[in-house]
Amino acid sequence: MPTVYLNGDFLPLDEARVSVLDRGFLFGDGVYEVIPVYSRRPFRLHEHLQRLQHSLDGIRLANPHSEAEWVTLVQRLAAEAEWPDQGIYLQVTRGPAPRDHAFPAEVRPTVFLMPMPLKPPAPALVASGVCAITATDDRWLHCDVKAISLLANVLLRQLSVDAGCAETILIRDGRLTEGSTSNVFIVSGGVILTPPKSQLMLPGVTYDVVLELARKHDLPHAVREISEAELRAADEIWLTSTPKEVLAVTTLDGRPVGDGRPGPVFRRMHAAYQAYKTAVMHGA
């Protein structure tokens, strides 16, 4: 049973309790982060904490800790967890208060951190690619806020589960936004393309790493709006996230992407990502 942190205490997960009046439980009034840890070292912790601050600002909730305090909490959990590679789930809610939509006059935030095992995609999935489906992006207009109220994402992800696929790729007003649990890249004519950061998508840290690697390895790339037609005609489609790393989509809505196998640009990017992971994330 892993040790977790809840409101000032380190305790076993099965002993952690929050009030039924917590606004996270009643309203989904809170935000979260998942911080990857490799060889017990948090990866890009500053960037994750910056994104946490952006989310807190988005829901008008004061940050309950300084960055130094967050670093101490994350590092302690990472050091004590049983897995060398893990994800630290971090959640902040507006805390317990009588049920009322309006913010309570006195806010006592609930702060929760929990380590979870982090496993990369299986080699067979990397070699074969995965299937995905598309759906209309009917979520709210602040997808850049990493809010715990994820019901729309849950329903969209379940569509792909029902179809036996790995992801639901979302289309809003004829343009690609992201996946239900990942960012999306395409390759067209040898050029890597991905939508720009906006309030319609979550700014992924792995998204940033992939763009940095494209620049480092002189892979042609551009950040711009991508139409649904371009998505469907793409030579390659990739999913990116902390658990997925970089994963090729080889079937979209039952039709092959390109020749139905992970493409050559994906293979270069995947190799670059693994080399980066070995050198930087694991510090080899």
C-alpha positions, -999 to +999 in steps of 0.1 A: +000+000+000+017+032-011+022+062+012+002+093+001+001+129+013-032+145+024-035+179+040-002+178+059+000+141+067+018+112+051-002+081+055-012+048+038-035+051+009-063+031+025-063+054+055-067+086+034-102+103+039-118+135+027-152+150+037-183+143+016-187+181+016-154+186-002-162+207-033-140+184-054-165+156-046-196+178-049-187+200-079-155+187-094-141+220-081-104+214-083-074+208-105-047+182-109-013+173-123+005+140-130+042+144-126+064+117-142+093+103-122+121+083-138+147+066-116+130+084-087+138+118-102+108+140-111+109+150-148+103+187-157+088+194-123+091+231-128+070+229-160+044+208-143+041+231-114+038+261-138+009+243-155-006+236-120-004+273-113-021+281-146-049+257-137-053+272-102-054+307-117-081+294-141-104+284-113-095+314-090-079+292-063-048+304-045-019+280-046-016+264-012+021+258-015+052+275-028+072+258-056+098+248-030+072+231-008+057+212-038+092+200-048+098+187-012+065+168-012+070+153-046+106+143-039+097+126-007+069+105-022+091+096-052+118+085-028+095+063-007+074+047-034+081+011-044+085+019-081+116+037-095+094+049-124+062+064-113+036+092-118+029+114-089-008+123-090-014+158-074-048+172-067-060+205-052-097+212-045-114+242-030-120+221+001-150+213+023-178+238+026-217+238+028-230+229-006-235+261-026-223+269-061-207+302-050-172+301-036-171+297+002-160+328+022-133+308+039-114+284+017-095+254+032-080+237+001-077+199+001-042+188-011-036+152-021-006+135-037-004+099-046+024+078-064+014+054-091+035+030-112+045+043-146+050+018-174+058+027-211+038+012-239+044-024-246+069-031-274+042-049-294+021-017-294+050+004-305+058-020-333+022-024-346+006+009-337-029+013-323-064+021-336-083+053-328-116+067-335-128+103-340-156+122-322-169+157-319-151+177-292-181+187-271-161+196-240-161+230-223-140+259-236-112+258-210-095+226-218-061+242-210-072+241-173-064+206-159-096+204-140-107+173-121-142+176-136-133+152-165-167+136-172-167+148-209-132+132-213-144+101-196-173+097-219-152+104-250-125+079-239-151+053-233-162+056-269-128+043-280-128+016-253-162+004-267-146+003-301-116-016-289-093+013-296-066+032-278-079+068-281-107+091-293-093+119-314-114+151-311-127+174-338-141+208-331-156+230-359-137+210-385-103+212-368-082+187-348-079+197-311-064+167-292-073+132-279-094+125-249-063+116-229-034+128-252-021+153-276-021+145-314+005+150-341+003+141-378+028+137-405+019+150-440+044+151-468+073+144-444+064+174-422+054+169-385+023+190-377+004+196-345-022+222-334-010+252-314-016+255-277-049+272-269-077+270-244-092+242-265-064+217-256-043+208-226-007+219-231+012+187-228+047+184-214+054+154-237+040+176-266+068+201-258+095+173-257+085+160-291+087+195-306+121+200-290+133+167-304+120+176-339+141+208-337+172+190-324+171+163-350+162+186-379+129+170-386+106+193-406+077+205-384+052+232-379+027+242-353-006+252-369-043+245-372-050+211-387-083+204-406-103+172-402-095+165-439-058+168-432-061+144-403-079+118-423-054+121-452-023+121-430+006+098-437+011+092-400-008+100-368+008+100-333-005+102-298+017+118-271+014+118-233+034+107-203+021+071-203+018+068-241+052+085-247+050+087-286+026+061-300+016+056-337-020+054-348-022+030-377-060+027-380-085+056-377-122+050-378-115+016-393-094+029-421-056+024-424-034+054-417-008+055-445+001+019-452-013+007-419+020+005-401+040+029-380+057+053-405+094+063-410+091+097-393+075+080-363+103+055-361+129+084-361+110+103-334+104+072-313+141+064-314+150+100-305+125+100-276+139+067-262+175+081-265+164+113-247+146+092-221+177+072-214+201+102-213+179+128-196+150+111-178+170+082-164+203+101-164+223+073-180 
